[in-house]
């Protein structure tokens, strides 16, 4: 009887100890997991903020460069030959701009022919080429888009697009976005668009270098690795590590989630459960996203 009571007491003590061990293990596991998620969040949010600020700065550089030259261009609007000097100055003084052109209304300068598009652009060797590029502008530029931009009489960013083969030459066409500013005559009527091109390929390569540092330091040898992309409000990839996905539709759930200004969410992408850290850009309606697979985050335990 006494032995039976002692045995039951021993079992109870062992059960209590076992439960306590399970609880402690659960608390430790929860604490470690939370610490890892917090540390990862700090790392990825830091990467996101740093690169978001850099891209925003480059967008701002193009915006400011174009706007600051409007006065000088409009002052010389009666002298078409001086437009080349303005284009050359803008592109020389601004490293972010790869091409700068003035798209005038047809027949604005009768002496220059029906179409007049002075341009300064950088070639593959980063040399500046100044020329007229009238023949490269097809009906699209002198169609609805051009007329709408002049009528709106407001500065705006274009949707990203791949440059023409004329500019690309023997190189692969770059992905560009263009900041357009209306230019007015002395009566205040919009007569041209100042177009300043920013290479998104250049931005992509710069961010790719930074994400590789995280891959090599924290994720080397793992099955999955973190990556980034930029998506617009319409749900189209603007920049992506996989070039074939650029300017293609993204997952509908991604597009809906990224409507918020900034945040974090958990989502399955291509069958991989991941944490997404995102932050939007003003004016261009883009959102930058860092994708960190959960197995990558937990692998550092």
Residue pairs with C-beta under 8 A, 6 or more apart in sequence:
32 301
33 298
33 301
36 297
36 298
36 300
36 301
37 275
37 297
39 300
40 275
40 292
40 297
40 300
41 264
41 275
41 277
43 214
43 218
44 214
44 226
44 275
44 277
44 290
44 292
45 277
47 210
47 211
47 214
47 290
48 228
48 277
48 278
48 279
48 288
48 290
49 279
50 210
51 206
51 207
51 210
51 228
51 288
52 279
52 281
52 288
54 206
55 203
55 207
55 281
55 288
56 281
58 96
58 198
58 203
59 157
59 198
59 281
59 283
59 284
61 94
61 96
61 97
62 94
62 96
62 97
62 179
62 196
62 198
63 155
63 179
63 283
65 90
65 93
65 94
65 96
65 97
65 196
66 90
66 100
66 155
66 179
66 181
66 194
66 196
67 155
67 181
69 86
69 89
69 90
69 194
70 181
70 183
70 194
72 86
73 83
73 86
73 102
73 183
73 194
74 183
74 184
74 185
74 186
76 82
76 83
76 86
77 183
77 184
77 185
77 186
77 191
78 186
80 109
80 111
80 112
80 116
80 118
83 102
83 118
84 118
84 120
84 130
86 102
87 100
87 101
87 102
87 118
87 119
87 120
87 130
88 120
88 128
88 130
90 97
90 100
90 120
90 196
91 97
91 98
91 99
91 100
91 120
91 121
91 122
91 128
92 120
92 128
94 196
96 198
97 196
97 197
97 198
98 121
98 122
98 174
98 176
98 197
98 198
98 199
98 202
99 119
99 120
99 121
99 122
99 163
99 167
99 176
99 195
99 196
99 197
100 119
100 120
100 121
100 194
100 195
100 196
100 197
101 117
101 118
101 119
101 120
101 121
101 133
101 194
101 195
102 117
102 118
102 119
102 183
102 192
102 193
102 194
102 195
103 117
103 137
103 141
103 146
103 192
103 193
103 195
104 115
104 116
104 117
104 191
104 192
105 150
105 191
105 192
106 114
106 115
106 142
107 114
108 116
108 191
108 192
109 116
113 134
115 134
115 137
115 142
116 132
116 134
117 132
117 133
117 134
117 136
117 137
118 130
118 132
119 130
119 131
119 132
119 133
120 128
120 129
120 130
121 128
121 129
121 167
121 197
122 128
122 129
123 129
123 169
124 169
124 170
124 171
133 166
136 164
136 166
136 167
146 193
149 156
149 180
149 182
149 193
150 182
150 190
150 191
150 193
151 190
152 182
153 182
153 190
154 182
155 179
155 180
155 181
155 182
156 179
156 180
157 177
157 178
157 179
157 180
157 283
157 284
158 177
158 178
158 179
158 180
159 177
159 232
160 175
160 176
160 177
160 200
160 238
160 246
160 247
161 175
161 176
161 177
161 247
162 173
162 174
162 175
162 176
162 247
163 173
163 174
163 175
163 176
163 197
164 173
165 173
167 173
168 174
174 199
174 200
174 201
174 202
175 199
175 200
175 201
175 204
175 239
175 246
175 247
176 197
176 198
176 199
176 200
177 197
177 198
177 200
177 284
178 195
178 196
178 197
178 198
179 195
179 196
179 198
180 193
180 194
180 195
180 196
181 193
181 194
181 196
182 190
182 192
182 193
182 194
183 190
183 191
183 192
183 193
183 194
184 190
184 191
185 191
200 238
200 239
203 239
204 239
207 228
207 239
208 241
211 226
211 227
211 228
211 241
214 226
215 225
215 226
218 296
218 300
219 225
219 226
219 296
219 299
222 295
222 296
222 299
223 295
224 272
224 293
224 295
224 296
225 293
225 296
226 290
226 291
226 292
226 293
226 296
227 241
227 290
227 291
228 239
228 241
228 288
228 289
228 290
228 291
229 237
229 238
229 239
229 240
229 241
229 245
229 250
229 288
229 289
229 291
230 237
230 238
230 239
230 240
230 286
230 287
230 288
230 289
231 237
231 238
231 250
231 254
231 255
231 258
231 286
231 287
231 289
232 238
232 284
232 285
232 286
232 287
233 255
233 258
233 259
233 285
233 286
233 287
234 255
235 249
235 250
235 252
235 254
235 255
236 247
236 248
236 249
236 250
237 245
237 246
237 247
237 248
237 249
237 250
238 246
238 247
238 286
239 246
240 246
251 269
253 267
254 267
254 269
254 276
254 289
257 265
257 267
257 276
257 278
258 278
258 280
258 287
258 289
260 278
260 280
261 279
261 280
262 278
262 279
262 280
263 277
263 278
264 275
264 276
264 277
264 278
265 275
265 276
265 278
266 273
266 274
266 275
266 276
266 294
267 273
267 274
267 276
268 274
269 276
269 291
272 293
272 295
273 293
273 294
273 295
274 291
274 292
274 293
274 294
275 291
275 292
275 294
275 297
276 289
276 290
276 291
276 292
277 289
277 290
277 292
278 287
278 288
278 289
278 290
279 287
279 288
280 286
280 287
280 288
281 287
281 288
